[in-house]
């Protein structure tokens, strides 16, 4: 069940989700572990502060203040026995006590009041409650007895020297260290196990992406959790079914090719024996056109399935294609950058696709510009011409098999309508895409994008 919010709130939540939520499964899952872990740690520490550690700190401070008050009352009632009172305080309470009269106390209170609220906070509250009519101050120093407490009364100044351990429980450091240590250990263990699971998913995605590009990774073996292995096994079975279907289709069409070529050849021989006439020429032309359509159709449906994938230097390939058209009565311009131009794919299939597109540009244009650009993500081939172009409403239709903008199938005005269909089939099988747009030269621009 999904909660419904007002549109503005829903849009804000969606924006925050897109901007703040990590993109990868690993970091999203780690976030699900990390946030509850931090919440538990904060709640535990706050509960510890407000609970046992706070009670212990207040109780220790109250005890120390009571001891100070007891020593002060003894000293005030027996001023002649002050030295005896000091010895009792040191022996029983571990308090070093000094007393100064009003005339000399100003020479003693010359220290800077340096405290730490975490250590002395409870003691300060206790001193104010116990000695409401006196001025108390605390100084933290160094050494074994690192804390001095001054209580300035109307009759004189009492100076108590003791250790801060009497009011501060150091168990908090052990508690915090234990909490952080166990949390880090849990975080590291979770990260290691999660990385193994994510790695299996990432490898499955990589194999699927390679298969979309026509690369058959036969070494892939599903591993990881039961769900991931099940997905990997399902993908492997799907890939085998697709490959088997392609193989069966190719074999069937090879048989169809043989069966159709035989009667066409027989028709061509029988027609050659007829007297020369216009009807004979038209009939031979129709037979040739049928053979051309058959060759194009078989090439389209069979593709280059038997070709193995390898690294292809697209720069060298385009140069070799352009050189074949140098003798045409058209101006051609080729530019490329210095980035990586090699991709993994089926060389003959890619060469055929690019040749079909450049051939169309030469067929309809007088000026052709070919541009090769590549970056870390994809390789782009742009072919521009100054021909008549293709109407925008027909740019999707030209990728259909046997579709031609011309009303006839006359080979003098073009091919059989399979050039762009074959090109799109090849580019798509490599994980790329092909688009038709308006060219700056005034004709058609064909943009081919292939991921690296």
Secondary structure as the mmCIF struct_conf table of DSSP 4:
data_model
#
loop_
_struct_conf.conf_type_id
_struct_conf.id
_struct_conf.beg_label_comp_id
_struct_conf.beg_label_asym_id
_struct_conf.beg_label_seq_id
_struct_conf.end_label_comp_id
_struct_conf.end_label_asym_id
_struct_conf.end_label_seq_id
HELX_RH_AL_P HELX_RH_AL_P1 UNK A 7 UNK A 20
BEND BEND1 UNK A 21 UNK A 21
BEND BEND2 UNK A 23 UNK A 24
HELX_RH_AL_P HELX_RH_AL_P2 UNK A 25 UNK A 48
HELX_RH_PI_P HELX_RH_PI_P1 UNK A 49 UNK A 53
HELX_RH_AL_P HELX_RH_AL_P3 UNK A 54 UNK A 77
HELX_RH_3T_P HELX_RH_3T_P1 UNK A 79 UNK A 81
HELX_RH_AL_P HELX_RH_AL_P4 UNK A 82 UNK A 92
BEND BEND3 UNK A 93 UNK A 93
STRN STRN1 UNK A 96 UNK A 101
TURN_TY1_P TURN_TY1_P1 UNK A 102 UNK A 104
HELX_RH_3T_P HELX_RH_3T_P2 UNK A 105 UNK A 107
TURN_TY1_P TURN_TY1_P2 UNK A 108 UNK A 108
BEND BEND4 UNK A 111 UNK A 111
HELX_RH_AL_P HELX_RH_AL_P5 UNK A 117 UNK A 130
TURN_TY1_P TURN_TY1_P3 UNK A 132 UNK A 133
BEND BEND5 UNK A 134 UNK A 134
STRN STRN2 UNK A 135 UNK A 140
BEND BEND6 UNK A 142 UNK A 145
STRN STRN3 UNK A 147 UNK A 152
BEND BEND7 UNK A 154 UNK A 155
STRN STRN4 UNK A 156 UNK A 162
HELX_RH_3T_P HELX_RH_3T_P3 UNK A 164 UNK A 166
TURN_TY1_P TURN_TY1_P4 UNK A 167 UNK A 167
TURN_TY1_P TURN_TY1_P5 UNK A 170 UNK A 170
HELX_RH_AL_P HELX_RH_AL_P6 UNK A 171 UNK A 212
TURN_TY1_P TURN_TY1_P6 UNK A 213 UNK A 214
TURN_TY1_P TURN_TY1_P7 UNK A 218 UNK A 219
BEND BEND8 UNK A 224 UNK A 225
HELX_RH_AL_P HELX_RH_AL_P7 UNK A 226 UNK A 272
TURN_TY1_P TURN_TY1_P8 UNK A 273 UNK A 273
BEND BEND9 UNK A 274 UNK A 274
HELX_LH_PP_P HELX_LH_PP_P1 UNK A 275 UNK A 276
HELX_RH_AL_P HELX_RH_AL_P8 UNK A 278 UNK A 302
TURN_TY1_P TURN_TY1_P9 UNK A 303 UNK A 306
HELX_LH_PP_P HELX_LH_PP_P2 UNK A 307 UNK A 309
STRN STRN5 UNK A 310 UNK A 313
HELX_RH_AL_P HELX_RH_AL_P9 UNK A 314 UNK A 324
TURN_TY1_P TURN_TY1_P10 UNK A 325 UNK A 327
BEND BEND10 UNK A 328 UNK A 330
STRN STRN6 UNK A 331 UNK A 336
BEND BEND11 UNK A 338 UNK A 339
STRN STRN7 UNK A 342 UNK A 345
HELX_RH_AL_P HELX_RH_AL_P10 UNK A 347 UNK A 364
BEND BEND12 UNK A 366 UNK A 366
STRN STRN8 UNK A 367 UNK A 374
BEND BEND13 UNK A 376 UNK A 377
STRN STRN9 UNK A 378 UNK A 385
BEND BEND14 UNK A 387 UNK A 387
HELX_RH_3T_P HELX_RH_3T_P4 UNK A 392 UNK A 394
TURN_TY1_P TURN_TY1_P11 UNK A 395 UNK A 396
HELX_RH_3T_P HELX_RH_3T_P5 UNK A 397 UNK A 399
BEND BEND15 UNK A 400 UNK A 400
TURN_TY1_P TURN_TY1_P12 UNK A 401 UNK A 402
BEND BEND16 UNK A 405 UNK A 408
TURN_TY1_P TURN_TY1_P13 UNK A 411 UNK A 412
BEND BEND17 UNK A 413 UNK A 413
BEND BEND18 UNK A 416 UNK A 417
HELX_RH_AL_P HELX_RH_AL_P11 UNK A 419 UNK A 429
TURN_TY1_P TURN_TY1_P14 UNK A 430 UNK A 431
STRN STRN10 UNK A 433 UNK A 438
TURN_TY1_P TURN_TY1_P15 UNK A 440 UNK A 441
BEND BEND19 UNK A 442 UNK A 443
STRN STRN11 UNK A 444 UNK A 451
#
